[in-house]
Amino acid sequence: MRVLHLMSCRGWSSDAYWAARVAVEMERAGHEVTLCCRAGTEARVISRARELGATRIETLGLRSGLRPHDDLSDLRRLGDWLPQVDVLHVHRGKEHWLAALANRLSKRPRPLIRTRHIVQAVRPHAANRWLYRTATDLVVTVTEAIRRQYVASGLLPAEKVITLPGGVDVEQFHPRLDGSAARAALGIPDDALLVGLVSGLRVMKGHTVVVEAAARLAQDGIHPHLLFIGRGSMEERIRENIRRASLDGQVKLVGFVRDLPAAMSALDIALYVPLESDGMGRVVFECLALGRPLVASRVGVVPEVLGDGRDALLVPPGDPGLLAEAIRRLVADPGLRTALGVAGRRLVVERYSGACVAARLADLYAGLLARQAS
């Protein structure tokens, strides 16, 4: 199949990552997939997509808001591309409307699919009723909560909304990676337990909860090394929390890491503990694919795909006491760490890999094309 993905992201967001991953996985499966990005995002989006393996990349203006001159230019180019593709797949509102209008002007419309990446109410006004009921063939959501929101809106029937979580590259993130060089660079002894959190340093990502949990563990003589990977506006506040808890020698903030799989492979225990989440939780699937035992908050996609004690240890968001207890269990029980790591890896490979998501999408595309031809 020939598929055109349109995404107007200005930065490397979860929807940009998802679109690029799907494009790469479908190319691996033998399809011809073009990723169309917003012009001017070469450094922030396009270069990252190329690093993932995307090779067919085009650009449109995709400027925010109503821009008659730019929008007409984009529509004309889309109209020229339509005869060369079988399926249109969009990720945000701007390209959704452009693709719907291009289809409306075309003698032979292509199946139009929208992926929804966030929980945000879609208003059921007249324009959206046309966009979803008439112009859109299928909506794909990255969590079941987002799917339920769509169904509740009444914009389209339940059978036209499909949930597809996951999408991690299980070849890039795998248990065979050797984290010893990363540990050595950080000054972490080989025999020390390293607990890590990969996330932007933002207020809702749970870093302060982790610091408080570590302080409680320290009171009981448990001192695993802690690693925070990421950067953001909360860095100074987090450092102050670390100083107040007397954990300066135990916690390291390393900012942005270019080779994320290598850095994550140095971890013995992985954390995903945001206070809230409405998206796909990409880091969840990366940690699982690496075979690292995971402690995760029951937010977003986590309770939809993971079983407590089976695939990971799940804790309520924002509870440092229960987080400390979960970390304590894993520190004390190497067998449990191994069992959870093996189970998490197996779950991702069997159900939530990029290849699985791409294969499911290909089946959905093929079904839409078959119905259109009949």
Order of alpha helices (4+ residues) and beta strands (2+ residues): beta-alpha-beta-alpha-beta-alpha-beta-alpha-beta-alpha-beta-alpha-beta-alpha-beta-alpha-beta-alpha-beta-alpha-beta-alpha-beta-alpha-beta-alpha-alpha-alpha
